[in-house]
Amino acid sequence: MLLITQSEIERLLTSTDYIDLIEDAFAAYARGDTSPSRLAHLDSPPGEFHIKAAGLDGVVAVKIGACFYDRPATLGRPSIVGVIALFDAGNGEPLLFLESATVTRLRTAAATAVAVRHLALPDAATLAVLGTGAQAAAHITAIRAVRPIERVVVWGRDPAKTARFAGEHDAVAARTPGEAALEAAVVVTLTPSTSPHLGLADVRPGALVAAVGSDAPAKRELHDDLLGAATLVTDVTHQCAEVGELHHRPSTPVKAELGEIVIGVKAGRERADDIVVFDSTGTAVQDVAAAQALYTAALKNGTGRPLPLWD
């Protein structure tokens, strides 16, 4: 079994590498070429654990992610931490063990970029980011790779942190979520909120809203009126019904899963003034695709070190 570290993960693949491999993973899922994406959720107050698993191209990945939002204050460490284990799907042999938060950050931003590539207006030039964490920075980079973004507007719950983040990323700080979103052709919501903060009146016609923060049953960022008026596209519909925005308004019709749009069997946006919501809960298919690509790159580059599990 091979072990690779966080810094090695950062070096082995670029952010644009992730966009293409995650697009391919969505396509494989839509064609039925993956094992089902499985999700388990375990509350552990004051935090929670997410367990995700899937298989692709002869390998299986299992991720355990811990989300404890008091970790920065209590431990001085990031709020999300975890691990991924990659296995040979044919014989169960462990292949790779790696830190998961870096992979999650990069593959999540890549999934949003795939959605932007297929669902945002071609000339989308303004991006609104609700949230100021590591995911926010990764999303700005990934979305700039697929659209000609000229202006970034950011909102966060802490005005001082928002101002610092805006200064670091050539962005403009907004006072409210609606103020940020109303300017933008692409809106990304990246908060752990449990009460919605973005409604229909906050979003302009033609916008794509990527709702990324809702990945547990209690989390929610979008009001009912926005979901009800929008064209809804999911990453994996059954998972969105469990933990995504769809969980809070289960009557909302789902136009398609993103992979179905990628392979062309379903349409996403039909009119320029459609508001489209991408319900992104993060799937294990993304994790297994990223882990497999990192394993291949590590072997090619001689990166990592053996992790002996048995004496």
N, C-alpha and C positions, 0 to 999 in steps of 0.2 A: 504494500500500500504506500502511495506517495503522499507526502505532506507538502503543501505550498502555503506560504504566508500571505498576509495582507499586501505587503509591498510587492510581492511577486505577482499577485493577482492584478494589481494596478499596472504592472509592466507588460504582462503577457498579451493583453488584448486592448485595443483602443476603444473609445466610446462608439466610434462608427462601426467597428467590428461587431459590437453588440447589436446594433440596429439591424444589420443584415441577418445575423444568426437568429435573432428573436423573430424577425419576420418569417424566416424559414420554419421556425418552430411552430408559429401560429398556423402556417400553411399545412405542416405535417399533421397537426392536431385536427384541422378541418377535414383532411383527407382520410382520417382514421388510422394514420401511421404511427400513433403513439399509444401507450397504455393510458387509461383514464387518469386525469389529474385528481388526486385525492387531497383532502383537507381535513385536519383536526384542529380543534381549538380548546385550550385549557386555561381557565382563569386561575391566576395565582396572585391574589391581591397583595400589593397594589399594582401588579402587572399581569401579563398574560403570555402564554406560549402558543405559537403557531407551528404546526407540523404539516409539511407538504411533501408529497411523493408522486413521481411519475416516471415513465420509461420512454426511451427514444433511441432508435438505432442501436439496439443491443446493449444499452446500459440503463440503469435505474439510479435515480438520485433521491435521497431523503434529506430534507432540511428541517432543522429545529431552530426556530427563531424566538428569542425572548425579548419582549417589549416592556420595559420598565422605565416610565418617563421620569421617575425620581432619581435615576442613576447619575445624571450630571450633577445634581445637588448633593447626593449622599456619597457617591463614589468618585466623582470627578471623571466619569467615563461616559461614552455615548449611551443613549437611551435604548438602542437596539443592538443586540449581540446574538450570535448563533454560529451554527456549524452546518456544513453540507458533507454528506458521505456519498460517494459514487461507487456503484457496484457493476460488475459484469452481470447482465441480465440472464445469461445462459447457464452460469454455474455458481453465481452468488459471490464470486471472489471480490473482496474489497479492492478498489483501484485508487481512490483519491479521497483525501480528507482536507477540508479547507474552511477558512473563516467565511461566514455567509453574508454579513452585513454589507461588505463591499460589493459582492456579487449582486445582492438584492438592489442596492442603490443603482448600479449600472444597468442591470437588466430591466428594472422598473422604468427608468428613464428611456431606455431603448424601446420598450413596449409602447410608451406614450408617443415616441417619435414615429413608430410604425402607424399608430392611429392618426397622427397628424399627416403623415405622408398620404394616407388613403382617404381621410375624412375632412381635413381642413381645406379652406379655399386656397387655390394655388398661389395667390398673391398675398397671403396672410403675412403681415409685417409687424404686428404688435402682439406681444405675449404678456399675459398677466399670470403671475405666480403667487398663489396664496399659500404662504409658508416660507420659512427662512432657514430650514435645516439643510443637511447634506443632500437630500433628494432635490431640493430647490435648485442648487447649483448644478447638479447633474442634468436636470431637466432643461435648464437654459442651454447648456452645451449640446445636448442631443437634439433639441428642437431646432436650434440654429443650423444643424447639419441637414435638415430636410425642408426648411422654409426660409425665405429671405427676411429674417427678423431684424428690424431696425430699431425697435423700441421695446424695452422690458419695463413693466410696472409690477411692483412687488408690495404685498401686504403681509404683515405678521402681527401676532397678538402683542408683542413687545415692541413699542415704537423705537426704542433705542437700538435694539437688535436689528429691526427692519432698516433703519437708517444706515447702520454699519454694513449690512448685507447689500443694500442698494449701492453704496459707495464702492464695494468690492467688485460688483458685477455690472457696472455701468448701467444701472437701473434707476428708476424713479420710485420713491416711496409713496404709497397711497395711505390715506387715513382709515379707509374702510374696505372690506372685501368688494362691495358693490362699486366703489370708486375705481378700484383696480380693474375689475372685470368689464365694466361698461366700455372701456377704451379698446378692448382687445378682440382680435379675431381668433386667438387661441387662449383659453383659460385653463390653467392647471391648478387643482385644489389638492394640497399636500399636508393638511392638518389632521391631528388626531381628534377632531371635534366630535362631540356626541350630540350636538344640536346644530341644525342646519344654519348656514350663514350666507347662502347664495340663492336668490330667487329669480324668477323669470324677468322681473323688472331690472335686474342687474346685468342682464346679458343682451348683447345686441344681436339683431337678425344676422344669420350666417355664421355665427360663432361656433367653434368646437369647444366643448367643456370636457376636459379629461378629469374625471373624479377619481382620485388615486388614494385619498386618505382613508376611505371607508373600507377596512379589511378585517373588521370584527363586528359581531352583531350589534354592539352598542354604538358604533361610530357612524356618523352621518354628517354630510356637508351641504346637500342640496335640498331645497324646499320642494314640496309636492308639486307646486305649480310649474316649476322648471322641468321636472321629470315628466309631468303630464303633457307639456307642450312640445317636448323635444323628440327627435328621432333617437331611440336608445340602441346603442351597440355595446355588447358585453365582451369581456375577454373569454370567460367561460360562464355560460348562463346559470348553470346549477350552483356554481360557487357564488356568483353575484346574488342569487336568491337567498343564500345562506348568510353572507356577511357584507355584501356591497350595498350600493344605493337601492338596488332593486329589492333588497330585503325589506326596506321601509315602505315601499309602494309596489307590492307584488302584482298589482293589476296592470302595471305599466307594460304595454306590448314591446317585445324585443324585436327589433328589425333584423338583426343578424349578430352572430359572433364575429369578432374581428378577422379570424382566420378564414371564414367564409367569404369575406370581402376581399381578402388578400388573394385567394385563388379564383375569384370571379364568379362564384356560384350565387352570390347575393349582392345586391346593391346597398350602399350606405347612404351617402348624401344624394338626393335627387334634384334639389333646387338650391340656387345660390343663397337664398334667404332662410334655408332650414337651419334651425339650431340643433346640433348633434351633441349628445352626451355619450362619452365613452366611459363605461363603468369598469374600472380597472382594479381588480382585487389581488392581482399577482398570482400567477399559476405555477405549479410545479413543473410544467412543461418548459417554462422559461428557465427554471433552475437547472433542469437536467441538460438542456441545450447549452447553457453557459458552462456548467461543470465539465461536460464532455469536451467542449472547445478548449477550455483551460487545460484539461488533462492532455489533449493532443499537443497543444502548444508547449506545455511543460516538458513532455517527452522529446519534442523536436529541439527545444532549446537547452536541454540538460538542466532544467530548473527543478528545484524541490529536493527533498531528501526522503529516504525510506523511513517508513513509520512501522517498526516491528510490533505487531500485535500479539505474537506468540513467541515464547522463548524456544 
